[in-house]
Amino acid sequence: MDLSVAAAHVLGDAGAFSAADGRPGASPGRPIAVVGRDPRASGEFLEAAVVAGLASSGVDVLRLGVLPTPAVAYLTTALGADMGVMISASHNPAPDNGIKFLTRGGFKLPDAVENEIEQRLGEKWDRPVGAAVGRVREAYGEADRYVSHVLSTLPGRLDGLNVVLDCAHGAAHVVAPEALIRAGAKVETIGARPDGLNINAGVGSTHLDKLRQIVVSRGADVGIAYDGDADRCLAVAHTGEVIDGDQIMAVLAVAMHAEGRLAGDTVVATVMSNLGFKLAMRNAGIDVIETAVGDRYVLEAMREGGHNLGGEQSGHVIMLDHATTGDGLLTSLHLLSAVVREGRPLAELASVMTRLPQVLINVKGVDRAKASVPELAAAVAEAERELGETGRVLIRPSGTEPMIRVMVEAASAEQAEQMAGRLADVVRTACV
């Protein structure tokens, strides 16, 4: 649905059923929801609408103000709430926004519960009145509780480390600089002056050029870039090299494995993780479980298998011993801790894996249902025979558009480009 004020109010109203296990206003003591948002301008009035919907349906609301998504997830549990609500569009530009519901344990809602909320949109029922309506309170001082929690997970301090932080003019600016300074790092910050309209605009994890330039020119040890709601991060080495989510996971996995802290000697990643990551993990004696693309599927596999590290190439990294969702601040602190503990530059630590050249072509205007037609399957099989163990091919139909994605990894960029182009041509002719 289009996210208007009216829609946000209706979502808050329907979400009250989940907060109260389907019995808004009927259980002893009203259910409690915590609500946070990122700094984009529309978040202020969307928050007001969601809060009104929840409270008018018998839910007490704690307004957390501007905080990262993982902070809201943590505080949902820490404050004993029945539900968390985050208003954010993550790495998207300022005009976009969205609403995410979290369970009382701080996890994303299961599909079945999301479907139940959607089915209740606009449903007519007897609203609570008088003493049964929800109360709304401000709880704007809870950022420190989250920062203290994240810092408590670190094995040591970051003294002597020079770090440049890019907060994307987003929610990270509330917590990240303070956390790193408290951990002992010397911090320079960019992207920390949100005006409601500049979130992710030329800064953050999707725009790394400025951060790379500053890291190199200042002679900093590391640069860290968050996205708008700080549920992901990417890093920049002192050389200006971008360290992506695969490399971050590789550094963390190797460190945790060496210390006996990597559950099941296994890390969970998606099918889009670079083959170089999987080869590096194999060489380190670490198993890799692959899931569909999306942190939801990574988390699901982690919980089912009892694993404590997983993530995506985009920088969503889940450290399940300490968090219930991707957490950019937590991830960055543990990455920096590895740099200090090992006494080696991040670029050297990240060299535990070698990224194979990867080419992704989005073939638009095709029938995504034909992604497995025999002609394409034969072309893929031929490409895989040619690559052997030095590369791979992935064909993925879009879940929402008439588009099929062709991804090829190979020993050289030229080979990857040629093979991806060849397969894209097959898609254009065979999948119409």
C-alpha positions as CSV (number, residue, x, y, z in Angstrom):
1,M,0.0,0.0,0.0
2,D,1.0,3.6,-0.4
3,L,2.3,4.9,2.9
4,S,0.1,7.9,3.8
5,V,-0.8,9.2,7.2
6,A,-4.1,7.5,7.0
7,A,-2.4,4.2,6.1
8,A,0.1,4.6,9.0
9,H,-2.8,5.1,11.4
10,V,-4.6,2.0,10.0
11,L,-1.4,0.0,10.3
12,G,-1.0,1.0,13.9
13,D,-4.6,0.1,14.6
14,A,-4.2,-3.3,13.0
15,G,-0.8,-3.9,14.6
16,A,-2.4,-3.5,18.0
17,F,-3.8,-7.0,17.5
18,S,-0.3,-8.5,17.3
19,A,0.9,-6.5,20.3
20,A,-1.9,-7.9,22.4
21,D,-2.0,-11.4,20.8
22,G,-5.3,-10.5,19.2
23,R,-7.0,-9.1,22.3
24,P,-6.4,-5.4,22.3
25,G,-7.5,-3.8,25.6
26,A,-8.7,-7.1,26.9
27,S,-5.6,-8.5,28.7
28,P,-4.7,-7.6,32.3
29,G,-2.6,-4.5,31.9
30,R,-2.4,-2.9,28.5
31,P,0.2,-4.2,26.0
32,I,3.2,-2.0,25.3
33,A,4.8,-0.9,22.0
34,V,8.0,1.0,21.5
35,V,8.2,3.2,18.4
36,G,11.4,4.5,16.8
37,R,12.2,6.2,13.5
38,D,15.1,7.5,11.4
39,P,15.5,11.3,10.8
40,R,13.7,11.6,7.5
41,A,11.0,14.4,7.6
42,S,8.0,12.2,6.9
43,G,8.9,10.1,9.9
44,E,7.6,12.7,12.3
45,F,4.0,12.6,11.1
46,L,4.0,8.9,10.3
47,E,5.2,8.3,13.8
48,A,2.3,10.4,15.1
49,A,-0.2,8.4,13.0
50,V,1.1,5.0,14.0
51,V,1.2,6.0,17.7
52,A,-2.4,7.2,17.4
53,G,-3.5,4.0,15.9
54,L,-1.8,1.9,18.6
55,A,-3.0,4.0,21.5
56,S,-6.6,4.3,20.3
57,S,-6.6,0.5,20.1
58,G,-5.6,0.0,23.7
59,V,-1.8,-0.2,23.5
60,D,0.6,1.9,25.7
61,V,3.3,3.5,23.6
62,L,6.9,4.5,24.4
63,R,8.2,7.0,21.8
64,L,11.9,6.4,21.4
65,G,12.5,9.2,18.9
66,V,15.4,8.8,16.3
67,L,17.2,5.5,16.8
68,P,18.6,2.8,14.6
69,T,16.5,-0.2,13.7
70,P,18.7,-2.6,15.8
71,A,18.4,-0.2,18.8
72,V,14.6,-0.4,18.6
73,A,14.8,-4.2,18.3
74,Y,17.0,-4.4,21.4
75,L,14.9,-1.9,23.4
76,T,11.7,-3.9,22.5
77,T,13.1,-6.7,24.7
78,A,15.0,-4.6,27.2
79,L,12.0,-2.4,28.1
80,G,9.6,-5.4,28.3
81,A,7.5,-4.3,25.3
82,D,5.1,-6.5,23.5
83,M,6.0,-5.0,20.1
84,G,8.5,-2.8,18.4
85,V,7.8,-0.4,15.5
86,M,10.4,1.1,13.3
87,I,9.6,3.9,10.8
88,S,12.4,3.9,8.1
89,A,13.2,3.3,4.5
90,S,16.7,2.1,5.3
91,H,19.1,3.0,2.5
92,N,16.5,4.6,0.3
93,P,16.3,8.4,-0.4
94,A,14.4,10.8,1.9
95,P,11.0,10.8,0.0
96,D,10.6,7.1,0.8
97,N,9.5,5.6,4.1
98,G,8.2,2.4,5.5
99,I,6.9,0.8,8.7
100,K,8.4,-2.4,10.2
101,F,6.9,-4.3,13.1
102,L,9.0,-6.4,15.5
103,T,8.0,-9.1,17.9
104,R,8.4,-8.9,21.7
105,G,11.7,-10.7,21.3
106,G,13.0,-8.1,18.9
107,F,12.7,-10.2,15.7
108,K,11.0,-9.3,12.5
109,L,7.4,-10.5,12.4
110,P,6.8,-14.0,10.9
111,D,5.0,-13.9,7.5
112,A,1.9,-15.4,9.1
113,V,1.6,-12.5,11.6
114,E,2.2,-9.9,8.9
115,N,-0.6,-11.5,6.9
116,E,-2.9,-11.4,9.9
117,I,-2.2,-7.6,10.3
118,E,-2.8,-7.0,6.7
119,Q,-6.1,-8.9,6.9
120,R,-7.2,-6.7,9.8
121,L,-6.5,-3.4,8.0
122,G,-9.7,-1.3,8.3
123,E,-11.5,-4.0,10.3
124,K,-14.4,-2.7,12.3
125,W,-14.4,-3.6,16.0
126,D,-15.3,-2.0,19.4
127,R,-12.6,0.4,20.4
128,P,-11.5,0.7,24.0
129,V,-12.7,3.8,25.8
130,G,-11.9,5.5,29.0
131,A,-9.2,3.9,31.1
132,A,-8.8,1.1,28.5
133,V,-7.2,3.4,25.8
134,G,-3.4,3.4,25.6
135,R,-1.1,6.0,27.1
136,V,1.7,7.6,25.2
137,R,5.0,8.5,26.9
138,E,8.3,9.9,25.6
139,A,11.4,7.7,26.2
140,Y,14.0,9.7,24.4
141,G,16.8,8.9,26.7
142,E,17.1,5.2,25.9
143,A,19.9,5.5,23.3
144,D,22.5,5.2,26.1
145,R,21.0,1.9,27.2
146,Y,21.5,0.5,23.7
147,V,25.1,1.9,23.4
148,S,26.0,0.4,26.7
149,H,24.7,-3.0,25.6
150,V,26.6,-3.0,22.4
151,L,29.8,-1.9,24.2
152,S,29.4,-4.7,26.7
153,T,29.8,-7.3,23.9
154,L,33.3,-6.1,23.1
155,P,36.3,-8.1,24.3
156,G,38.5,-5.1,24.6
157,R,38.9,-1.4,23.9
158,L,39.8,0.4,20.6
159,D,42.4,2.7,22.0
160,G,44.8,4.2,19.4
161,L,42.5,3.5,16.4
162,N,41.7,6.4,14.1
163,V,38.3,5.9,12.6
164,V,36.2,8.0,10.2
165,L,32.4,7.4,10.5
166,D,29.9,8.1,7.9
167,C,26.5,8.2,9.5
168,A,24.5,8.8,6.3
169,H,22.7,11.7,7.9
170,G,20.7,8.9,9.4
171,A,19.9,7.3,12.7
172,A,23.5,6.2,13.4
173,H,24.5,9.8,14.3
174,V,22.6,9.4,17.6
175,V,24.7,6.4,18.8
176,A,27.8,5.6,16.6
177,P,30.2,8.5,17.4
178,E,29.5,8.2,21.1
179,A,29.9,4.4,21.1
180,L,33.3,4.5,19.4
181,I,34.6,7.4,21.5
182,R,33.6,5.5,24.7
183,A,35.4,2.5,23.3
184,G,38.6,4.6,23.0
185,A,38.8,5.3,19.3
186,K,39.7,8.6,17.9
187,V,36.7,9.6,15.7
188,E,36.0,11.9,12.8
189,T,32.4,12.0,11.7
190,I,30.7,12.9,8.4
191,G,27.1,12.6,7.4
192,A,26.0,13.4,10.9
193,R,23.9,16.5,10.4
194,P,20.4,15.3,9.3
195,D,17.9,17.9,8.2
196,G,15.1,15.4,7.4
197,L,15.8,15.6,3.6
198,N,19.5,14.7,3.3
199,I,19.4,11.1,4.6
200,N,21.6,8.8,2.3
201,A,22.1,11.7,-0.1
202,G,25.7,11.2,-1.4
203,V,26.7,9.6,1.9
204,G,26.4,6.4,3.7
205,S,27.0,2.8,2.7
206,T,25.6,3.2,-0.8
207,H,27.8,6.3,-1.5
208,L,31.3,5.6,-0.4
209,D,33.4,8.0,-2.5
210,K,33.6,10.8,0.1
211,L,34.4,8.4,2.9
212,R,37.2,6.8,0.9
213,Q,38.7,10.1,0.0
214,I,38.7,11.3,3.7
215,V,40.1,8.0,5.0
216,V,43.1,8.2,2.6
217,S,43.7,12.0,3.0
218,R,43.5,11.9,6.8
219,G,45.6,8.8,7.1
220,A,42.9,7.1,9.1
221,D,43.1,3.4,10.0
222,V,39.5,2.6,9.0
223,G,36.3,4.2,7.7
224,I,32.9,2.9,8.6
225,A,29.7,3.7,6.6
226,Y,26.2,3.0,7.9
227,D,22.9,3.3,6.0
228,G,19.9,5.4,7.0
229,D,18.6,3.1,9.8
230,A,22.1,1.7,10.7
231,D,21.1,-2.0,10.3
232,R,24.1,-2.5,8.0
233,C,27.6,-1.2,7.5
234,L,30.5,-1.3,5.0
235,A,34.1,-0.4,5.7
236,V,37.0,1.3,4.0
237,A,40.6,0.2,4.6
238,H,43.4,2.8,5.1
239,T,44.2,2.2,1.4
240,G,40.8,3.4,0.3
241,E,39.7,-0.2,-0.5
242,V,36.0,-0.9,0.1
243,I,35.5,-3.8,2.5
244,D,32.1,-5.3,1.7
245,G,29.8,-7.5,3.8
246,D,31.4,-10.7,2.5
247,Q,34.8,-9.5,3.7
248,I,33.4,-8.3,7.0
249,M,31.8,-11.7,7.6
250,A,35.1,-13.4,6.6
251,V,37.1,-11.4,9.1
252,L,34.6,-12.0,11.9
253,A,34.1,-15.7,11.1
254,V,37.9,-16.4,11.1
255,A,38.3,-14.6,14.4
256,M,35.3,-16.3,16.0
257,H,36.4,-19.7,14.7
258,A,40.0,-19.2,16.1
259,E,38.5,-18.4,19.5
260,G,36.0,-21.3,19.5
261,R,33.0,-18.9,19.4
262,L,31.7,-19.7,15.9
263,A,28.7,-21.9,16.6
264,G,28.9,-25.2,14.6
265,D,32.0,-23.8,12.7
266,T,29.4,-22.4,10.3
267,V,28.5,-19.0,8.8
268,V,25.2,-18.3,7.0
269,A,25.2,-16.3,3.8
270,T,23.0,-15.8,0.7
271,V,23.4,-17.1,-2.8
272,M,24.7,-13.7,-3.8
273,S,27.8,-13.9,-1.6
274,N,31.0,-14.0,-3.7
275,L,32.5,-17.4,-4.5
276,G,35.7,-16.0,-3.1
277,F,34.0,-15.8,0.4
278,K,32.9,-19.5,0.2
279,L,36.4,-20.6,-0.9
280,A,38.0,-18.7,1.9
281,M,35.7,-20.2,4.4
282,R,36.4,-23.7,3.1
283,N,40.1,-23.1,3.5
284,A,39.6,-21.9,7.0
285,G,37.6,-25.0,8.0
286,I,34.3,-23.1,8.1
287,D,31.1,-24.4,6.6
288,V,28.8,-22.0,4.6
289,I,25.1,-22.4,4.5
290,E,23.4,-20.6,1.6
291,T,20.0,-19.0,1.7
292,A,17.8,-17.0,-0.6
293,V,18.6,-13.3,-0.8
294,G,17.3,-11.3,2.2
295,D,18.4,-11.0,5.8
296,R,15.0,-12.5,6.8
297,Y,16.1,-15.8,5.2
298,V,19.6,-15.6,6.7
299,L,18.1,-15.1,10.2
300,E,15.7,-17.9,9.7
301,A,18.5,-20.4,8.8
302,M,20.6,-19.1,11.7
303,R,17.8,-19.7,14.2
304,E,16.9,-23.1,12.8
305,G,20.5,-24.3,12.8
306,G,21.7,-22.7,16.0
307,H,24.3,-20.5,14.2
308,N,25.5,-17.2,15.5
309,L,27.0,-15.4,12.5
310,G,25.4,-14.7,9.1
311,G,24.8,-11.9,6.7
312,E,24.8,-10.4,3.2
313,Q,27.3,-8.8,0.8
314,S,25.4,-5.6,1.3
315,G,26.6,-5.3,4.9
316,H,23.7,-6.7,6.8
317,V,25.6,-8.8,9.3
318,I,23.7,-10.6,12.1
319,M,25.6,-11.6,15.3
320,L,22.9,-13.6,17.0
321,D,24.7,-13.9,20.3
322,H,24.2,-10.2,20.8
323,A,21.4,-9.0,18.4
324,T,18.2,-10.1,16.8
325,T,18.7,-8.3,13.5
326,G,21.4,-6.8,11.3
327,D,23.2,-4.2,13.5
328,G,25.7,-1.8,11.8
329,L,27.1,-0.4,15.0
330,L,27.6,-3.9,16.6
331,T,29.2,-5.2,13.5
332,S,31.6,-2.2,13.0
333,L,32.7,-2.4,16.7
334,H,33.6,-6.1,16.4
335,L,35.3,-5.5,13.1
336,L,37.4,-2.7,14.7
337,S,38.1,-4.9,17.7
338,A,39.5,-7.6,15.4
339,V,41.8,-5.0,13.9
340,V,43.1,-3.9,17.3
341,R,43.3,-7.5,18.6
342,E,45.3,-8.8,15.6
343,G,47.5,-5.7,15.4
344,R,47.2,-5.7,11.6
345,P,45.5,-3.3,9.1
346,L,42.0,-4.1,8.0
347,A,43.1,-4.5,4.4
348,E,45.4,-7.3,5.5
349,L,42.7,-9.0,7.6
350,A,40.2,-8.8,4.7
351,S,42.7,-10.4,2.4
352,V,41.7,-13.7,4.0
353,M,39.3,-13.8,1.0
354,T,39.9,-12.8,-2.6
355,R,36.8,-11.4,-4.3
356,L,36.3,-13.0,-7.7
357,P,35.2,-10.5,-10.4
358,Q,31.4,-10.5,-10.4
359,V,29.1,-9.2,-13.1
360,L,25.4,-8.7,-12.6
361,I,23.0,-8.0,-15.5
362,N,19.3,-7.2,-15.0
363,V,17.5,-8.3,-18.1
364,K,14.2,-6.4,-18.1
365,G,11.0,-6.9,-20.1
366,V,11.1,-10.7,-20.0
367,D,8.9,-13.4,-18.6
368,R,10.4,-14.2,-15.2
369,A,8.4,-17.4,-15.0
370,K,10.6,-18.8,-17.8
371,A,13.9,-18.6,-15.9
372,S,14.3,-22.3,-16.0
373,V,13.4,-23.0,-19.7
374,P,15.6,-25.8,-21.3
375,E,17.4,-23.4,-23.7
376,L,18.6,-21.2,-20.8
377,A,19.3,-24.2,-18.6
378,A,21.6,-25.7,-21.3
379,A,23.4,-22.4,-21.7
380,V,24.0,-22.2,-17.9
381,A,25.3,-25.8,-17.8
382,E,27.7,-25.0,-20.7
383,A,29.0,-21.9,-18.8
384,E,29.4,-23.8,-15.6
385,R,31.5,-26.5,-17.4
386,E,33.7,-23.8,-18.8
387,L,34.2,-22.1,-15.4
388,G,34.7,-25.3,-13.4
389,E,35.6,-24.4,-9.8
390,T,37.0,-21.0,-10.8
391,G,33.6,-19.3,-11.0
392,R,29.8,-19.8,-11.0
393,V,26.6,-18.7,-12.6
394,L,23.4,-17.6,-10.9
395,I,20.0,-17.0,-12.7
396,R,17.4,-15.3,-10.5
397,P,14.0,-14.2,-11.5
398,S,12.8,-10.9,-9.9
399,G,10.1,-11.4,-7.3
400,T,8.3,-8.2,-8.3
401,E,9.2,-7.1,-11.9
402,P,9.3,-8.7,-15.4
403,M,13.0,-9.2,-15.0
404,I,15.6,-12.0,-14.7
405,R,19.0,-11.3,-13.1
406,V,22.1,-12.9,-14.6
407,M,25.1,-13.1,-12.3
408,V,28.5,-14.5,-13.3
409,E,31.7,-14.8,-11.2
410,A,34.9,-15.8,-13.0
411,A,38.7,-15.7,-12.6
412,S,38.9,-12.6,-14.7
413,A,36.6,-9.6,-15.2
414,E,36.8,-10.1,-18.9
415,Q,35.6,-13.7,-18.7
416,A,32.8,-12.7,-16.3
417,E,31.6,-9.9,-18.6
418,Q,31.7,-12.0,-21.7
419,M,29.8,-14.9,-20.1
420,A,27.2,-12.8,-18.4
421,G,26.6,-11.0,-21.7
422,R,26.2,-14.3,-23.5
423,L,23.7,-15.6,-21.0
424,A,21.8,-12.3,-20.9
425,D,21.3,-12.7,-24.7
426,V,19.9,-16.2,-24.2
427,V,17.5,-14.8,-21.6
428,R,16.3,-12.1,-24.0
429,T,15.5,-14.7,-26.7
430,A,14.3,-17.6,-24.7
431,C,12.4,-16.0,-21.9
432,V,9.8,-13.9,-23.7
